[in-house]
Protein backbone atom coordinates (compact mmCIF):
# COMPACT_ATOMS: atom_id res chain seq x y z
CA UNK A 1 0.00 0.00 0.00
CA UNK A 2 1.14 3.55 -0.49
CA UNK A 3 0.79 6.33 2.05
CA UNK A 4 -2.22 8.51 1.32
CA UNK A 5 -1.73 12.28 1.22
CA UNK A 6 2.05 11.92 1.04
CA UNK A 7 2.57 15.64 0.50
CA UNK A 8 1.05 16.46 3.87
CA UNK A 9 2.68 13.59 5.77
CA UNK A 10 6.14 14.15 4.32
CA UNK A 11 5.79 17.84 5.17
CA UNK A 12 5.05 17.27 8.87
CA UNK A 13 7.65 16.77 11.56
CA UNK A 14 7.30 13.82 13.93
CA UNK A 15 9.57 15.39 16.52
CA UNK A 16 8.06 17.68 19.12
CA UNK A 17 11.28 19.31 20.30
CA UNK A 18 14.97 18.97 19.64
CA UNK A 19 15.35 17.35 23.07
CA UNK A 20 12.51 14.87 22.63
CA UNK A 21 14.21 11.89 24.29
CA UNK A 22 11.21 9.66 23.61
CA UNK A 23 12.14 9.93 19.94
CA UNK A 24 15.90 9.28 20.22
CA UNK A 25 16.66 7.41 17.01
CA UNK A 26 19.60 5.90 15.19
CA UNK A 27 20.08 5.27 11.50
CA UNK A 28 22.65 3.11 9.71
CA UNK A 29 23.55 3.71 6.09
CA UNK A 30 25.06 0.63 4.41
CA UNK A 31 27.07 1.32 1.25
CA UNK A 32 26.31 -1.99 -0.45
CA UNK A 33 24.42 -1.58 -3.73
CA UNK A 34 26.59 -2.39 -6.72
CA UNK A 35 25.98 -0.97 -10.17
CA UNK A 36 23.40 1.42 -11.59
CA UNK A 37 21.68 1.69 -14.98
CA UNK A 38 21.28 5.46 -14.76
CA UNK A 39 23.45 8.56 -15.05
CA UNK A 40 21.62 11.26 -13.11
CA UNK A 41 22.82 14.84 -13.45
CA UNK A 42 24.86 15.99 -10.46
CA UNK A 43 25.51 12.44 -9.18
CA UNK A 44 29.02 11.65 -7.93
CA UNK A 45 28.24 8.19 -6.58
CA UNK A 46 30.75 5.39 -7.06
CA UNK A 47 28.62 2.74 -8.76
CA UNK A 48 30.92 -0.15 -7.90
CA UNK A 49 30.26 -1.55 -4.45
CA UNK A 50 30.10 -5.07 -3.13
CA UNK A 51 28.17 -6.60 -0.29
CA UNK A 52 30.48 -7.86 2.43
CA UNK A 53 28.72 -10.30 4.70
CA UNK A 54 30.95 -9.45 7.66
CA UNK A 55 30.02 -5.74 7.34
CA UNK A 56 26.32 -6.57 7.49
CA UNK A 57 26.93 -8.80 10.51
CA UNK A 58 28.89 -6.03 12.26
CA UNK A 59 26.12 -3.54 11.51
CA UNK A 60 23.58 -5.96 12.99
CA UNK A 61 25.66 -6.35 16.17
CA UNK A 62 25.94 -2.57 16.54
CA UNK A 63 22.19 -2.13 15.96
CA UNK A 64 21.46 -4.75 18.61
CA UNK A 65 23.68 -2.96 21.12
CA UNK A 66 22.13 0.45 20.48
CA UNK A 67 18.64 -1.04 20.66
CA UNK A 68 19.52 -2.63 24.01
CA UNK A 69 20.53 0.86 25.22
CA UNK A 70 16.98 2.07 24.55
CA UNK A 71 17.47 3.84 21.22
CA UNK A 72 14.91 3.38 18.46
CA UNK A 73 16.24 1.92 15.20
CA UNK A 74 14.52 4.25 12.76
CA UNK A 75 15.90 3.09 9.44
CA UNK A 76 18.39 1.11 7.45
CA UNK A 77 19.60 2.95 4.37
CA UNK A 78 20.90 0.81 1.55
CA UNK A 79 22.95 2.86 -0.86
CA UNK A 80 24.42 4.40 -2.93
CA UNK A 81 22.75 3.35 -6.20
CA UNK A 82 19.30 2.50 -7.55
CA UNK A 83 17.74 -0.52 -5.83
CA UNK A 84 15.96 -1.61 -9.01
CA UNK A 85 19.04 -1.70 -11.24
CA UNK A 86 21.81 -2.67 -8.79
CA UNK A 87 23.24 -6.12 -9.51
CA UNK A 88 23.21 -7.33 -5.89
CA UNK A 89 19.82 -6.12 -4.61
CA UNK A 90 18.38 -9.60 -4.18
CA UNK A 91 21.53 -10.80 -2.42
CA UNK A 92 21.23 -7.99 0.11
CA UNK A 93 17.53 -8.50 0.72
CA UNK A 94 18.02 -12.25 1.20
CA UNK A 95 20.90 -11.78 3.64
CA UNK A 96 19.77 -13.18 7.02
CA UNK A 97 21.67 -10.59 9.06
CA UNK A 98 20.13 -7.79 7.01
CA UNK A 99 16.67 -9.25 7.58
CA UNK A 100 17.40 -9.54 11.32
CA UNK A 101 18.16 -5.80 11.49
CA UNK A 102 14.67 -5.04 10.22
CA UNK A 103 13.14 -7.08 13.05
CA UNK A 104 14.83 -5.21 15.90
CA UNK A 105 12.08 -2.59 16.08
CA UNK A 106 8.61 -2.57 14.60
CA UNK A 107 9.24 0.97 13.31
CA UNK A 108 12.46 0.25 11.39
CA UNK A 109 12.20 1.06 7.70
CA UNK A 110 14.33 0.64 4.59
CA UNK A 111 15.28 3.81 2.76
CA UNK A 112 16.91 3.70 -0.65
CA UNK A 113 17.20 5.39 -4.02
CA UNK A 114 14.70 4.00 -6.53
CA UNK A 115 14.23 5.02 -10.13
CA UNK A 116 10.64 4.59 -11.37
CA UNK A 117 11.23 5.96 -14.87
CA UNK A 118 12.84 3.54 -17.32
CA UNK A 119 12.33 0.71 -14.86
CA UNK A 120 10.35 -2.33 -15.96
CA UNK A 121 7.39 -3.27 -13.82
CA UNK A 122 8.66 -6.87 -13.82
CA UNK A 123 11.82 -5.64 -12.06
CA UNK A 124 9.81 -3.88 -9.37
CA UNK A 125 7.68 -7.00 -8.90
CA UNK A 126 10.76 -9.20 -8.54
CA UNK A 127 12.16 -7.01 -5.77
CA UNK A 128 8.82 -6.87 -3.99
CA UNK A 129 8.41 -10.64 -4.17
CA UNK A 130 11.29 -10.73 -1.70
CA UNK A 131 10.16 -7.73 0.36
CA UNK A 132 6.63 -9.11 0.69
CA UNK A 133 7.78 -12.55 1.84
CA UNK A 134 6.62 -12.68 5.50
CA UNK A 135 9.51 -15.02 6.33
CA UNK A 136 11.91 -12.21 5.47
CA UNK A 137 10.27 -8.87 6.39
CA UNK A 138 7.34 -7.48 8.37
CA UNK A 139 4.22 -7.17 6.24
CA UNK A 140 3.62 -3.52 7.23
CA UNK A 141 7.24 -2.38 7.08
CA UNK A 142 7.80 1.05 5.56
CA UNK A 143 9.79 1.35 2.34
CA UNK A 144 10.97 4.88 1.65
CA UNK A 145 12.04 5.59 -1.92
CA UNK A 146 14.09 8.59 -3.01
CA UNK A 147 13.20 8.95 -6.67
CA UNK A 148 15.59 10.89 -8.97
CA UNK A 149 13.58 13.53 -10.82
CA UNK A 150 14.06 15.05 -14.25
CA UNK A 151 12.88 18.67 -13.83
CA UNK A 152 12.51 19.27 -17.58
CA UNK A 153 10.17 16.32 -18.02
CA UNK A 154 8.06 17.34 -15.01
CA UNK A 155 7.84 20.95 -16.22
CA UNK A 156 6.96 20.00 -19.80
CA UNK A 157 4.31 17.48 -18.79
CA UNK A 158 6.06 14.58 -20.55
CA UNK A 159 3.31 11.94 -20.66
CA UNK A 160 5.64 8.94 -20.97
CA UNK A 161 7.53 10.16 -17.90
CA UNK A 162 4.31 10.73 -15.96
CA UNK A 163 2.82 7.36 -16.92
CA UNK A 164 5.92 5.37 -16.03
CA UNK A 165 6.16 7.03 -12.64
CA UNK A 166 2.46 6.47 -12.02
CA UNK A 167 2.76 2.82 -13.06
CA UNK A 168 5.16 2.26 -10.18
CA UNK A 169 3.08 4.35 -7.77
CA UNK A 170 -0.10 2.47 -8.67
CA UNK A 171 1.70 -0.84 -8.09
CA UNK A 172 2.60 0.31 -4.58
CA UNK A 173 -1.00 1.33 -3.98
CA UNK A 174 -2.52 -2.01 -4.94
CA UNK A 175 0.03 -4.82 -5.02
CA UNK A 176 2.22 -4.81 -1.92
CA UNK A 177 1.73 -5.22 1.82
CA UNK A 178 4.53 -2.72 2.45
CA UNK A 179 3.77 0.89 3.32
CA UNK A 180 5.50 2.98 0.68
CA UNK A 181 6.68 6.56 1.22
CA UNK A 182 8.41 8.31 -1.63
CA UNK A 183 9.69 11.68 -2.69
CA UNK A 184 11.31 13.10 -5.79
CA UNK A 185 14.96 14.03 -5.30
CA UNK A 186 17.32 16.27 -7.23
CA UNK A 187 21.09 16.19 -6.88
CA UNK A 188 22.31 19.59 -5.80
CA UNK A 189 23.81 21.33 -8.83
CA UNK A 190 23.13 24.44 -10.87
CA UNK A 191 20.06 23.68 -12.98
CA UNK A 192 18.66 26.57 -15.02
CA UNK A 193 15.23 24.94 -15.25
CA UNK A 194 14.99 24.79 -11.46
CA UNK A 195 16.24 28.36 -11.14
CA UNK A 196 13.63 29.66 -13.57
CA UNK A 197 10.66 27.46 -12.63
CA UNK A 198 11.21 26.29 -9.06
CA UNK A 199 7.76 27.34 -7.85
CA UNK A 200 6.01 25.81 -10.85
CA UNK A 201 7.82 22.47 -10.65
CA UNK A 202 7.14 22.24 -6.91
CA UNK A 203 3.42 22.80 -7.50
CA UNK A 204 3.29 20.22 -10.31
CA UNK A 205 4.92 17.60 -8.08
CA UNK A 206 2.49 18.41 -5.29
CA UNK A 207 -0.68 18.53 -7.41
CA UNK A 208 -0.03 15.79 -10.00
CA UNK A 209 2.01 13.34 -7.94
CA UNK A 210 1.00 14.24 -4.35
CA UNK A 211 4.70 14.41 -3.63
CA UNK A 212 7.51 16.66 -2.47
CA UNK A 213 11.01 17.42 -3.75
CA UNK A 214 14.10 16.75 -1.66
CA UNK A 215 17.67 17.69 -2.55
CA UNK A 216 20.68 15.39 -2.28
CA UNK A 217 24.15 16.96 -2.02
CA UNK A 218 25.98 14.22 -3.87
CA UNK A 219 28.91 16.58 -4.49
CA UNK A 220 30.23 15.90 -0.98
CA UNK A 221 31.30 12.47 -2.20
CA UNK A 222 34.03 14.00 -4.34
CA UNK A 223 36.08 14.99 -1.29
CA UNK A 224 37.23 17.95 -3.39
CA UNK A 225 37.18 20.94 -1.05
CA UNK A 226 37.12 23.56 -3.81
CA UNK A 227 34.24 21.87 -5.61
CA UNK A 228 32.33 21.39 -2.35
CA UNK A 229 32.72 25.04 -1.34
CA UNK A 230 31.69 26.16 -4.83
CA UNK A 231 28.54 23.99 -4.83
CA UNK A 232 27.60 25.13 -1.32
CA UNK A 233 27.84 28.77 -2.40
CA UNK A 234 25.75 28.11 -5.52
CA UNK A 235 23.07 26.31 -3.54
CA UNK A 236 22.98 28.96 -0.84
CA UNK A 237 22.46 31.60 -3.53
CA UNK A 238 19.82 29.48 -5.27
CA UNK A 239 17.74 29.04 -2.12
CA UNK A 240 18.06 32.71 -1.15
CA UNK A 241 16.90 33.70 -4.62
CA UNK A 242 14.09 31.12 -4.89
CA UNK A 243 12.52 30.98 -1.42
CA UNK A 244 10.83 34.16 -0.25
CA UNK A 245 8.03 35.50 1.92
CA UNK A 246 5.47 34.85 -0.82
CA UNK A 247 6.19 31.17 -1.45
CA UNK A 248 8.01 29.66 1.51
CA UNK A 249 4.88 28.02 2.96
CA UNK A 250 4.49 26.05 -0.26
CA UNK A 251 8.10 24.84 -0.39
CA UNK A 252 9.67 22.01 1.60
CA UNK A 253 13.12 22.92 2.90
CA UNK A 254 14.33 20.16 5.22
CA UNK A 255 17.10 22.16 6.89
CA UNK A 256 14.49 24.66 8.08
CA UNK A 257 13.08 22.08 10.48
CA UNK A 258 15.38 22.80 13.39
CA UNK A 259 14.48 19.49 15.05
CA UNK A 260 15.05 17.18 12.09
CA UNK A 261 18.07 14.84 12.45
CA UNK A 262 19.64 16.96 15.14
CA UNK A 263 20.51 15.76 18.67
CA UNK A 264 17.47 13.47 18.53
CA UNK A 265 19.09 11.23 15.89
CA UNK A 266 22.41 9.43 15.44
CA UNK A 267 23.20 8.72 11.80
CA UNK A 268 26.15 6.54 10.82
CA UNK A 269 27.70 5.45 7.52
CA UNK A 270 29.08 1.91 7.22
CA UNK A 271 31.43 1.84 4.25
CA UNK A 272 34.11 -0.68 3.32
CA UNK A 273 34.45 -2.00 6.84
CA UNK A 274 34.59 1.40 8.55
CA UNK A 275 31.93 3.29 10.49
CA UNK A 276 31.60 7.10 10.42
CA UNK A 277 29.27 9.67 11.91
CA UNK A 278 27.25 11.34 9.16
CA UNK A 279 26.91 15.15 9.17
CA UNK A 280 23.55 16.52 8.04
CA UNK A 281 24.06 19.30 5.49
CA UNK A 282 20.85 19.69 3.50
CA UNK A 283 20.74 15.90 3.87
CA UNK A 284 22.93 13.25 5.45
CA UNK A 285 26.28 13.19 3.72
CA UNK A 286 29.03 10.63 3.35
CA UNK A 287 32.26 11.99 4.78
CA UNK A 288 35.17 9.65 5.52
CA UNK A 289 37.21 12.04 7.63
CA UNK A 290 39.29 10.66 10.47
CA UNK A 291 37.53 12.93 13.00
CA UNK A 292 34.24 11.18 12.24
CA UNK A 293 35.66 7.63 12.25
CA UNK A 294 34.24 5.39 15.00
CA UNK A 295 36.94 2.85 15.79
CA UNK A 296 36.00 -0.59 17.09
CA UNK A 297 32.26 0.08 16.58
CA UNK A 298 30.10 -0.48 19.64
CA UNK A 299 27.37 1.43 21.43
CA UNK A 300 29.97 2.86 23.81
CA UNK A 301 32.33 3.98 21.05
CA UNK A 302 29.43 5.64 19.20
CA UNK A 303 28.44 7.61 22.30
CA UNK A 304 32.08 8.53 22.95
CA UNK A 305 32.53 9.81 19.40
CA UNK A 306 29.39 11.94 19.64
CA UNK A 307 30.59 13.48 22.90
CA UNK A 308 34.05 14.09 21.43
CA UNK A 309 32.65 15.80 18.35
CA UNK A 310 30.20 17.89 20.37
CA UNK A 311 33.06 19.31 22.43
CA UNK A 312 35.20 19.81 19.32
CA UNK A 313 32.42 21.72 17.58
CA UNK A 314 32.01 24.11 20.52
CA UNK A 315 35.75 24.78 20.39
CA UNK A 316 35.74 25.29 16.63
CA UNK A 317 32.84 27.74 16.93
CA UNK A 318 35.22 30.13 18.65
CA UNK A 319 37.10 30.80 15.40
CA UNK A 320 34.10 30.96 13.07
CA UNK A 321 32.53 34.20 11.89
CA UNK A 322 29.27 33.90 13.82
CA UNK A 323 28.43 30.38 15.01
CA UNK A 324 28.69 31.08 18.72
CA UNK A 325 26.07 33.83 18.61
CA UNK A 326 23.79 32.16 16.06
CA UNK A 327 20.32 31.00 17.10
CA UNK A 328 20.79 27.87 14.98
CA UNK A 329 24.07 26.89 16.63
CA UNK A 330 22.74 24.00 18.75
CA UNK A 331 20.97 22.52 15.75
CA UNK A 332 24.17 22.64 13.68
CA UNK A 333 26.12 20.99 16.50
CA UNK A 334 23.50 18.24 16.71
CA UNK A 335 23.90 17.71 12.97
CA UNK A 336 27.75 17.74 13.11
CA UNK A 337 27.83 20.69 10.71
CA UNK A 338 30.80 22.27 12.49
CA UNK A 339 32.67 18.95 12.30
CA UNK A 340 32.38 19.25 8.54
CA UNK A 341 33.35 22.93 8.61
CA UNK A 342 36.47 22.24 10.66
CA UNK A 343 37.51 19.37 8.36
CA UNK A 344 37.24 21.74 5.37
CA UNK A 345 38.62 24.81 7.19
CA UNK A 346 35.42 26.81 6.66
CA UNK A 347 34.70 29.67 9.08
CA UNK A 348 31.69 31.31 7.45
CA UNK A 349 28.07 30.16 7.57
CA UNK A 350 27.25 27.67 4.81
CA UNK A 351 23.47 28.16 5.06
CA UNK A 352 21.06 30.78 3.67
CA UNK A 353 20.01 32.17 7.04
CA UNK A 354 17.50 34.50 5.40
CA UNK A 355 15.62 31.37 4.27
CA UNK A 356 15.87 29.70 7.67
CA UNK A 357 14.52 32.85 9.31
CA UNK A 358 11.36 32.61 7.23
CA UNK A 359 10.56 29.12 8.48
CA UNK A 360 11.32 29.67 12.14
CA UNK A 361 8.42 32.13 12.29
CA UNK A 362 5.80 29.44 11.55
CA UNK A 363 4.71 26.29 13.43
CA UNK A 364 6.96 23.25 13.16
CA UNK A 365 4.12 21.19 11.68
CA UNK A 366 4.43 23.13 8.42
CA UNK A 367 8.06 22.16 7.89
CA UNK A 368 9.54 19.23 6.03
CA UNK A 369 10.64 16.13 7.92
CA UNK A 370 11.13 13.84 4.98
CA UNK A 371 13.90 11.40 5.77
CA UNK A 372 17.17 11.05 3.91
CA UNK A 373 19.66 9.36 2.16
CA UNK A 374 21.42 8.64 -0.19
CA UNK A 375 23.77 11.41 -0.80
Order of alpha helices (4+ residues) and beta strands (2+ residues): alpha-beta-alpha-beta-alpha-alpha-beta-alpha-beta-alpha-alpha-beta-alpha-beta-alpha-beta-beta-beta-alpha-alpha-alpha-alpha
